[in-house]
């Protein structure tokens, strides 16, 4: 009976381990205690599809309470930091100013977003700027649960965005067609080639009284980027390629692996104000060290062969004489001590005569070692 109880308790413990292993949000922090906890996934189909494009793995939501205040914290657990950065950029709204909770964090009066490794914290409450220190405690608590919150390199496409006329907090990192169609004025779907390794960065710019949308797409190689631009010009009205396509006109420019698109421009000159500021930082080096191989003529080959053979023969002769000379000198100076010592020399006899053969007979030494 006792063994059965212990076995049942062990089963219950192992069954509970996955639940504990999956939990990243702390049960309490800075006096805030969890009130309710539940797994989380984006509710509507569009948000779920976009989250999956960024690599959504799992989520959790906890309601915290302290005194009369409440905090609703949602955690997005992504497959890698790049996907978490994309989800963070997608969830951020223009009214959320940069915060000092982490390198990538933003906050408004009622909402805060924080990028922590490969997770995104979405905090909702009242007067959140006043709870700045409490939120830092929450970020620290989430940061220490490595490796479930892994760190890594973040995308650098935003470094190619022009700064002039940029609309603050309008940049978005894009990894899939659903996100692109949600944010870009011209629906392009899978045409950009996200499944072949493309990634994109989008931002808004204010020129005069209207907005322009800049989309920068990065491809694995310059050749693939050039081919992709030609394919897109056959489907969409890019740089006047298909004015009867029925889609809004786009203006584009390729810079090595980058293709920049501008939507909403009234003219090509206006679009070029943005496009000329987009440059790839990839460097191609053509002056690498090289050599030129020239094959020698037959005469040089024959002469070189003869000289090489002579050197090898001369080396063999000198080595043989040196070895034999050293051996003779040692035998003369130290007879029967180093080489061919009579007490260690054995001779095979054929028995063709009745006279026994002694090793001393070959060197003229008697049994006592004297001549």
C-alpha positions in Angstrom: 0.0 0.0 0.0 2.8 2.4 0.9 4.7 1.6 -2.3 1.6 2.4 -4.3 1.1 5.7 -2.6 4.8 6.6 -3.3 4.4 5.5 -7.0 1.3 7.7 -7.4 3.0 10.7 -5.9 6.0 10.2 -8.2 3.7 10.1 -11.2 1.9 13.3 -10.1 5.3 15.0 -9.7 6.5 14.1 -13.2 3.2 15.1 -14.6 3.5 18.6 -13.0 7.1 19.1 -14.2 6.2 20.3 -17.8 3.8 22.9 -16.4 6.6 24.3 -14.2 9.1 24.1 -17.0 6.9 26.1 -19.4 6.3 28.9 -16.9 8.5 32.0 -17.5 6.5 34.7 -15.7 7.2 34.8 -12.0 4.5 34.1 -9.4 5.3 37.4 -7.7 7.6 40.5 -8.1 8.1 43.7 -6.1 5.0 43.0 -4.0 2.8 42.1 -6.9 1.2 38.6 -6.5 -0.4 36.5 -9.2 -4.2 36.5 -9.1 -4.9 34.2 -12.1 -2.8 32.4 -14.6 -3.7 30.9 -18.0 -2.0 29.9 -21.3 -2.2 32.5 -24.0 -2.5 32.6 -27.8 -3.6 35.6 -30.0 -7.4 35.5 -30.2 -8.3 36.5 -33.7 -7.0 34.6 -36.8 -5.0 37.5 -38.3 -3.1 38.2 -35.1 -2.4 34.4 -34.6 -1.2 34.1 -38.2 1.2 37.1 -37.8 2.5 35.8 -34.5 3.3 32.4 -36.2 5.2 34.2 -39.0 7.4 35.7 -36.3 7.9 32.2 -34.7 5.3 32.2 -31.9 5.9 29.1 -29.7 3.8 29.6 -26.7 2.3 32.3 -24.4 1.1 32.9 -20.9 -0.9 35.5 -19.2 -1.0 36.4 -15.5 -3.0 39.0 -13.6 -1.1 40.5 -10.7 -2.6 42.5 -7.8 -1.1 44.7 -5.1 -3.3 46.7 -2.9 -6.1 48.1 -5.1 -4.0 48.0 -8.3 -3.9 45.3 -11.0 -1.5 44.5 -13.8 -2.4 42.2 -16.7 0.9 40.7 -18.1 1.0 38.7 -21.3 4.2 37.0 -22.5 4.9 36.0 -26.1 7.5 33.2 -26.2 9.1 33.1 -29.7 11.5 30.7 -31.3 14.4 33.2 -31.5 15.2 36.8 -30.7 14.7 38.0 -34.3 11.1 36.8 -34.2 10.6 38.4 -30.8 11.9 41.7 -32.1 9.5 41.5 -35.0 6.6 40.8 -32.7 7.6 43.6 -30.5 7.8 46.0 -33.4 4.4 44.9 -34.7 2.7 45.3 -31.3 4.2 48.7 -30.6 1.9 51.7 -31.3 3.0 55.2 -32.2 1.8 56.6 -28.9 4.3 54.4 -27.0 7.4 56.3 -26.3 10.8 54.7 -25.7 11.2 53.5 -22.0 14.3 52.6 -20.0 13.0 49.2 -19.0 15.4 47.5 -21.5 17.2 48.4 -24.7 14.0 47.7 -26.7 11.1 48.9 -24.6 8.3 51.4 -25.0 5.5 52.6 -22.8 2.3 54.7 -22.7 0.1 55.5 -19.8 -1.8 52.2 -19.9 0.6 49.9 -21.8 4.2 48.8 -21.8 6.1 46.5 -24.2 9.5 45.0 -23.4 11.7 42.8 -25.5 13.6 40.3 -23.3 15.7 37.8 -25.3 13.2 35.7 -27.3 10.2 36.9 -25.3 8.0 39.9 -25.5 6.2 41.3 -22.4 2.9 43.1 -22.9 1.9 44.9 -19.7 -1.4 46.7 -19.3 -2.5 48.7 -16.3 -3.0 52.2 -15.0 -0.4 54.9 -14.6 2.4 52.6 -15.7 5.1 55.2 -15.8 4.7 55.5 -12.0 5.4 51.7 -11.7 8.7 52.0 -13.6 10.8 50.3 -10.9 8.2 47.5 -10.4 8.3 46.8 -14.2 12.1 46.7 -14.0 11.8 44.0 -11.3 9.5 42.0 -13.6 12.0 42.3 -16.5 14.8 41.1 -14.3 12.8 38.2 -13.1 12.0 37.1 -16.7 15.7 37.6 -17.7 17.1 35.1 -15.3 15.1 32.1 -16.6 17.7 31.4 -19.3 18.0 29.4 -21.5 14.2 29.7 -22.0 14.8 33.4 -22.7 17.8 33.1 -25.0 19.7 36.1 -26.2 21.1 36.6 -29.7 21.7 39.0 -32.6 18.8 41.2 -33.6 17.9 42.3 -37.2 19.9 45.3 -38.5 17.7 46.2 -41.4 16.4 49.3 -39.5 19.9 50.8 -39.8 19.2 51.3 -43.6 16.1 53.5 -42.9 16.6 57.2 -43.7 16.3 59.6 -40.8 15.0 62.6 -42.7 11.2 63.0 -42.4 11.0 59.7 -40.4 7.7 59.2 -38.4 8.7 58.1 -34.9 8.0 54.5 -33.9 6.6 53.7 -37.3 9.2 51.1 -38.2 8.2 47.4 -38.4 10.2 44.3 -39.0 8.4 41.8 -41.3 9.0 38.1 -41.8 5.9 36.9 -43.6 3.2 37.8 -46.2 0.3 38.2 -43.7 2.2 40.9 -41.8 3.3 42.6 -45.0 -0.3 42.8 -46.4 -1.4 44.1 -43.0 1.1 47.0 -43.0 2.0 47.8 -46.7 -0.6 49.7 -48.8 0.0 47.4 -51.8 -0.9 43.8 -51.2 2.1 41.7 -52.3 1.5 38.5 -50.4 4.2 35.8 -51.1 5.6 37.7 -54.1 8.6 39.1 -52.0 9.9 35.6 -51.4 9.9 35.3 -47.6 10.1 31.5 -47.9 13.4 31.9 -49.7 15.0 33.8 -46.9 13.8 37.4 -47.5 13.3 39.8 -44.6 11.8 43.3 -44.7 11.7 46.5 -42.7 8.8 49.0 -43.2 8.6 52.7 -42.0 6.4 55.8 -42.7 7.7 59.2 -43.7 6.0 62.5 -43.8 6.7 64.6 -46.9 4.7 67.8 -46.9 1.1 67.0 -46.2 1.0 63.3 -47.0 2.7 60.1 -45.9 5.0 57.8 -47.8 5.6 54.2 -46.9 9.1 52.8 -47.4 9.7 49.0 -47.6 13.2 47.7 -47.6 13.7 44.0 -48.4 16.9 42.1 -48.0 17.8 39.0 -50.0 20.6 36.4 -49.6 22.6 37.4 -52.7 22.7 40.4 -55.1 21.9 38.0 -58.0 18.7 36.8 -56.3 17.7 40.4 -55.5 18.1 41.4 -59.2 16.1 38.4 -60.4 13.4 39.1 -57.8 13.0 42.8 -58.9 12.5 41.7 -62.5 9.8 39.2 -61.4 8.0 41.8 -59.4 8.1 44.3 -62.2 6.2 41.7 -64.3 3.4 41.6 -61.8 3.2 45.0 -60.1 3.4 48.6 -61.5 7.0 49.3 -60.4 8.8 52.2 -61.9 6.0 52.4 -64.6 6.5 48.7 -65.6 2.8 47.9 -65.7 0.6 50.9 -65.5 -2.5 48.8 -66.4 -1.9 46.3 -63.7 -4.7 47.7 -61.5 -2.3 48.1 -58.5 -1.1 51.3 -57.0 2.2 52.5 -58.5 5.4 51.7 -56.7 8.9 53.0 -57.1 11.8 50.8 -56.4 15.6 50.8 -56.3 18.1 47.9 -55.9 21.3 48.3 -53.9 23.2 45.0 -54.0 21.1 42.7 -51.8 18.5 45.3 -50.9 15.4 46.3 -52.8 13.6 49.5 -51.5 10.0 50.2 -52.4 8.1 53.4 -51.9 4.3 53.6 -51.9 2.2 56.7 -51.8 4.6 59.0 -53.7 3.0 61.5 -56.1 5.9 61.3 -58.5 9.1 59.5 -59.2 11.2 62.5 -58.0 9.4 62.5 -54.7 10.0 58.8 -54.3 13.7 59.2 -55.1 14.1 61.6 -52.2 13.8 58.4 -50.0 15.2 55.8 -52.4 18.6 57.6 -52.9 19.1 57.5 -49.1 18.9 53.7 -49.0 22.3 52.1 -49.6 23.6 48.6 -48.8 26.6 48.5 -46.5 27.8 45.3 -48.1 31.3 45.7 -49.6 32.6 43.8 -52.6 36.4 43.6 -52.9 37.9 43.0 -56.3 41.6 43.6 -55.6 42.3 40.4 -53.6 45.8 38.9 -54.0 46.1 36.6 -57.0 48.8 34.7 -58.9 49.4 33.9 -62.6 50.6 30.4 -63.3 53.0 29.9 -66.3 53.9 26.4 -67.4 57.7 26.0 -68.0 59.0 24.7 -71.4 60.2 21.1 -71.9 63.9 22.0 -71.8 63.5 23.5 -68.3 61.6 20.4 -67.1 64.3 18.0 -68.5 67.2 20.0 -67.0 65.5 20.3 -63.7 64.8 16.6 -63.6 68.5 15.7 -64.3 69.7 18.2 -61.7 67.2 16.9 -59.1 68.2 13.3 -59.8 71.9 14.1 -59.5 71.3 15.9 -56.1 69.5 12.8 -54.8 72.2 10.4 -55.9 74.9 12.6 -54.5 73.1 12.8 -51.2 72.7 9.0 -51.1 76.5 8.5 -51.9 77.6 11.0 -49.2 75.2 9.5 -46.7 76.4 5.9 -47.4 80.1 6.9 -47.1 79.4 8.8 -43.9 77.5 5.9 -42.4 80.2 3.3 -43.4 83.1 5.6 -42.3 81.6 6.2 -38.9 81.1 2.5 -38.5 84.7 1.6 -39.4 86.1 4.4 -37.1 84.1 3.1 -34.2 85.1 -0.5 -34.8 88.8 0.6 -34.9 88.6 2.7 -31.9 86.4 0.5 -29.8 86.8 -3.0 -31.1 84.2 -5.6 -29.9 82.4 -2.9 -27.8 79.9 -1.2 -30.1 79.4 -3.0 -33.3 79.6 -6.8 -33.9 80.4 -7.8 -30.4 81.4 -11.4 -30.2 79.3 -12.3 -27.2 76.2 -11.2 -29.1 77.0 -12.3 -32.6 75.3 -15.5 -33.9 76.2 -17.3 -37.1 74.1 -19.8 -38.9 76.2 -22.9 -39.8 75.3 -25.2 -42.7 77.5 -28.0 -41.5 79.2 -28.7 -44.8 82.5 -29.3 -43.0 83.5 -30.9 -39.7 85.2 -27.8 -38.5 83.0 -25.7 -36.1 82.8 -22.0 -36.9 83.5 -19.4 -34.2 82.6 -15.8 -34.5 86.1 -14.9 -33.2 87.7 -16.3 -36.4 86.2 -13.5 -38.5 87.8 -10.7 -36.4 91.0 -12.4 -35.2 90.1 -12.2 -31.5 90.8 -15.1 -29.2 88.6 -16.2 -26.3 90.2 -13.6 -24.1 89.5 -10.8 -26.5 93.3 -10.4 -27.5 94.8 -10.7 -30.9 
